[in-house]
Each structure stands twice: as C-alpha cells, then as structure tokens.
C-alpha cells in the first residue's frame, strides 16, 4: 500500500488529487501540502520516522508551478536525500517533461487529471517500490547522531556535543562549531547518553560533564561554564551535579 504526499498550491486541484488517490486501492494513505516548504518539513519527518515508520512517504505527487520553491527545485533537493521518495509530476504545463524525467520522475501527469491516467502513475510507482532492493538494517551508531541539514544527513560525534537544549518536542545539539536541531525529546537523550557522561542540570538543559570548565556559586545560585556559555543549574539538580563533578575529579 503506497503512502502518498500530494503537493499543490491551488486548493481545488489538491483536493481533487487527494480524492482520486484515496479512491485507488493501492494507496494506503494520502496527505496534502500547499507548498514545497510544508512538503519538505513533512518529508523530513518521514525520514526521521524511517522507511517502516508511521510517518513514512513512498511517493510525492508534485505540482511544478508554485510560489517560492517550485516543483522542479523541490525534486532536485530530494535527489540529495539518502533514500528519497518517488516523484510523480502533476502539472498543467507540457514543457517541463524533459527536465522532469532528467530528475528520475516516475511519471508526468497533465491536468486536468483523469482517473485512469493517475491510476497508471500509481501503478508505475507501486511496481518500482515492489522491485526496489530491500533497505539494509543497521544498528544505530552509539558514537554518532544523524542530523538533517538542507536535505543532507550528517553524523555528529556525540563526544563533540557540549550541551543539549530542549525546544518543545525537539532538542538542539550544541558543539563548539555549530548547533543542530533533532526531533528527539530531551528526556530520551538524557536516558540514552547518561552512561556517556551527560547530566541533566535544568529542565531545559543536558550537559556533557567533560565539557564543563567551571562550576560557579553566586548568592545561592549555581551555574556552569561550558565553553564560553554560562548555563543555570536548577536547585533540584545542583547537588547531583556537584557530586558527579567531584567523583569525576577524584576518580
């Protein structure tokens, strides 16, 4: 069953396309996005979810003429992904077919979309997915964490991370050179990296003990210096932090 994402800035066209996709028995789910930016956010969530995850996307049905990033630009960005979804262009313009197939598009469907023509595009996408080689399963690398940057997956060494900042359902990883946003709750990273010397100092901050340069006490408040950044330590975490730093120094 295909998991589809339809992208079109014209709402009537988007609704019609979603209606036809959902009526096809080979399509298990079909979602819509009104522009490329929204679509890329949705595809990034799919990549984080993994190919077998609940947010995965198999094929994108993509309009070409959209404000901002157009469909061809978006398709070019997708080619930089490690495992991009298939692309079917759905457009009112005939003149971009060569460029579309240069970008490895599965099909090029002209508007107004006929049910039979869209069904053919769905069939082609389904056949390609059926014949695709299986996705290799790798154990997660405990020494690195993957981050997405402009459609490219990079791997940040955990030992380079000085501290982590909670931002809603996301966490921002800080190193000496940069910061990276990942869709992982701070509590998950706290549990995962506790054995690697990371400690919670505040409801919003997780810090690597090895990167703490100073522990500061001032008028009853506690803070730590990580590089050139001073972070407050909440009262509930202060004693545990002092004990850990003392054991690290004397051990």
VMD Tcl script that draws the C-alpha trace (Angstrom):
set ca {
  {0.00 0.00 0.00}
  {1.52 3.30 -1.14}
  {1.91 6.17 1.30}
  {1.50 9.33 -0.78}
  {2.03 13.06 -0.35}
  {0.33 15.44 -2.81}
  {1.76 18.96 -3.21}
  {-0.16 21.75 -4.95}
  {-0.66 25.43 -4.05}
  {-4.14 25.50 -5.62}
  {-6.57 24.05 -3.10}
  {-9.22 22.76 -5.57}
  {-6.53 20.87 -7.53}
  {-5.04 19.49 -4.32}
  {-8.42 18.29 -3.03}
  {-9.24 16.63 -6.37}
  {-5.87 14.89 -6.47}
  {-6.25 13.64 -2.88}
  {-9.76 12.38 -3.65}
  {-8.52 10.36 -6.62}
  {-5.51 8.98 -4.75}
  {-7.58 7.89 -1.76}
  {-10.00 6.12 -4.09}
  {-7.18 3.97 -5.51}
  {-6.96 0.62 -3.67}
  {-3.14 0.62 -3.98}
  {-2.88 3.84 -1.95}
  {-2.95 3.25 1.78}
  {-2.72 6.90 2.80}
  {-2.61 10.27 1.05}
  {-1.79 13.61 2.68}
  {-1.66 17.09 1.20}
  {0.72 20.06 1.37}
  {0.08 23.50 -0.11}
  {3.71 24.43 -0.87}
  {7.21 22.98 -1.12}
  {8.29 24.23 2.30}
  {5.44 22.45 4.04}
  {6.11 19.34 1.95}
  {9.83 19.28 2.82}
  {9.00 19.53 6.53}
  {6.65 16.57 6.12}
  {9.30 14.58 4.21}
  {11.90 15.32 6.88}
  {9.53 13.86 9.47}
  {9.16 10.81 7.23}
  {12.94 10.35 7.10}
  {13.19 10.64 10.87}
  {10.40 8.08 11.21}
  {12.29 5.62 8.98}
  {11.07 3.60 5.98}
  {8.84 1.41 8.13}
  {7.73 4.17 10.48}
  {4.26 5.65 10.86}
  {5.23 8.89 9.06}
  {6.94 7.28 6.04}
  {6.21 8.53 2.48}
  {6.72 6.37 -0.61}
  {5.77 8.76 -3.41}
  {5.22 12.52 -3.87}
  {2.70 13.79 -6.44}
  {4.15 17.19 -7.20}
  {2.87 20.29 -9.00}
  {5.50 22.33 -10.86}
  {4.35 25.98 -10.76}
  {4.21 27.02 -7.09}
  {5.23 30.24 -5.33}
  {8.69 30.22 -3.78}
  {10.34 26.86 -4.34}
  {8.78 25.27 -7.43}
  {8.25 21.57 -8.05}
  {11.41 21.09 -10.11}
  {13.53 22.77 -7.42}
  {11.97 20.57 -4.77}
  {12.64 17.44 -6.83}
  {16.29 18.50 -7.17}
  {16.51 18.84 -3.39}
  {15.04 15.38 -2.93}
  {17.79 13.83 -5.06}
  {20.22 14.78 -2.26}
  {18.37 12.64 0.27}
  {19.84 9.24 1.11}
  {16.56 7.45 0.31}
  {14.19 9.96 -1.35}
  {10.54 9.19 -2.10}
  {9.50 8.58 -5.69}
  {8.24 11.64 -7.59}
  {5.29 11.93 -9.97}
  {4.78 15.38 -11.51}
  {1.16 16.53 -11.85}
  {1.02 19.78 -13.83}
  {-0.92 21.80 -16.37}
  {2.27 22.53 -18.35}
  {3.67 20.20 -21.01}
  {7.01 21.94 -21.45}
  {8.87 20.55 -18.44}
  {8.68 16.83 -19.18}
  {12.32 16.51 -20.26}
  {13.55 18.20 -17.08}
  {11.19 16.07 -15.01}
  {12.50 12.78 -16.39}
  {16.08 14.01 -16.06}
  {15.24 14.18 -12.35}
  {14.20 10.49 -12.45}
  {10.47 11.21 -12.17}
  {8.28 8.11 -12.25}
  {5.63 9.80 -14.41}
  {4.41 13.14 -15.77}
  {0.64 13.58 -15.48}
  {-1.11 16.53 -17.13}
  {-4.03 18.44 -15.64}
  {-6.96 18.15 -15.65}
  {-6.15 14.81 -14.07}
  {-8.09 11.83 -15.39}
  {-8.71 8.94 -13.01}
  {-7.32 6.36 -15.48}
  {-4.15 8.37 -16.12}
  {-3.46 8.85 -12.42}
  {-4.07 5.15 -11.83}
  {-1.33 4.40 -14.36}
  {1.10 6.64 -12.45}
  {0.18 4.89 -9.21}
  {0.75 1.51 -10.86}
  {4.22 2.54 -12.02}
  {5.15 3.80 -8.56}
  {3.87 0.64 -6.91}
  {5.85 -1.57 -9.31}
  {9.05 0.39 -8.68}
  {8.63 0.01 -4.93}
  {7.95 -3.72 -5.30}
  {11.18 -4.21 -7.25}
  {13.35 -1.90 -5.12}
  {16.16 -3.63 -3.21}
  {15.46 -4.12 0.48}
  {16.60 -1.35 2.77}
  {19.60 -2.52 4.79}
  {19.03 -2.55 8.52}
  {21.86 -1.10 10.55}
  {22.26 -0.96 14.27}
  {22.32 2.66 15.46}
  {25.83 4.03 15.90}
  {26.19 4.92 19.60}
  {29.09 7.30 18.86}
  {27.23 9.49 16.37}
  {23.77 11.01 15.93}
  {22.28 11.75 12.48}
  {21.09 15.30 11.77}
  {19.36 16.66 8.66}
  {20.80 19.81 7.10}
  {19.39 21.09 3.82}
  {18.29 17.60 2.75}
  {21.66 16.05 3.59}
  {22.14 13.68 6.52}
  {25.25 14.36 8.57}
  {26.57 12.43 11.54}
  {27.63 14.41 14.60}
  {30.00 12.77 17.06}
  {28.41 12.52 20.50}
  {31.77 13.36 22.10}
  {31.73 16.73 20.28}
  {28.37 17.74 21.82}
  {28.89 20.15 24.72}
  {25.26 20.54 25.77}
  {21.70 19.99 24.60}
  {18.81 22.44 24.83}
  {15.13 21.42 24.88}
  {12.92 23.12 22.27}
  {9.45 21.60 22.56}
  {9.43 18.12 21.05}
  {12.87 18.87 19.57}
  {16.35 19.15 21.02}
  {19.14 21.46 19.87}
  {22.57 19.87 19.96}
  {25.43 22.31 20.59}
  {29.06 21.73 19.64}
  {31.98 24.15 19.66}
  {31.35 24.90 15.98}
  {27.62 24.67 15.34}
  {24.19 23.64 16.58}
  {21.74 21.13 15.12}
  {18.02 20.59 15.69}
  {16.80 17.00 16.01}
  {13.30 15.70 16.65}
  {14.15 13.83 19.84}
  {12.86 14.81 23.31}
  {15.49 15.88 25.83}
  {14.36 13.11 28.20}
  {15.18 10.49 25.57}
  {18.70 11.85 25.07}
  {19.18 12.06 28.85}
  {18.45 8.36 29.20}
  {20.42 7.38 26.12}
  {23.56 9.36 27.00}
  {23.65 9.08 30.79}
  {26.39 6.44 30.60}
  {28.40 8.74 28.31}
  {28.67 11.44 30.99}
  {25.70 13.64 30.16}
  {23.75 15.02 33.13}
  {20.52 17.00 33.43}
  {21.17 20.38 35.06}
  {17.84 22.04 34.30}
  {14.50 21.10 32.75}
  {15.80 22.68 29.53}
  {19.48 21.62 29.55}
  {21.56 18.48 29.37}
  {25.34 18.95 29.69}
  {28.38 16.76 28.98}
  {30.42 16.64 32.20}
  {33.70 16.59 30.28}
  {32.87 19.95 28.69}
  {32.16 21.77 31.97}
  {35.01 24.23 32.54}
  {33.73 25.85 35.76}
  {31.11 25.35 38.46}
  {30.04 28.74 39.80}
  {28.28 29.58 43.08}
  {26.90 33.09 43.44}
  {24.44 34.24 46.11}
  {22.85 30.82 46.36}
  {22.58 30.25 42.60}
  {24.59 27.63 40.76}
  {25.74 27.77 37.15}
  {28.26 26.03 34.93}
  {30.54 27.37 32.23}
  {30.51 25.28 29.04}
  {32.98 26.80 26.61}
  {32.09 30.48 26.83}
  {28.41 29.84 27.64}
  {27.07 30.06 31.20}
  {24.11 27.80 31.97}
  {21.97 27.94 35.07}
  {21.67 24.83 37.25}
  {18.30 24.29 38.88}
  {18.19 23.74 42.64}
  {16.93 20.16 42.31}
  {19.90 19.18 40.12}
  {22.67 21.14 41.89}
  {23.67 18.54 44.49}
  {23.78 15.65 42.00}
  {25.90 17.75 39.64}
  {28.39 18.70 42.37}
  {28.70 15.05 43.43}
  {29.29 13.89 39.85}
  {31.92 16.56 39.25}
  {33.69 15.68 42.50}
  {33.73 11.97 41.65}
  {34.99 12.77 38.17}
  {37.81 14.92 39.61}
  {38.88 12.48 42.32}
  {38.26 9.30 40.36}
}
mol new
graphics top color blue
foreach p $ca { graphics top sphere $p radius 0.5 }
foreach p [lrange $ca 0 end-1] q [lrange $ca 1 end] { graphics top cylinder $p $q radius 0.2 }
display resetview
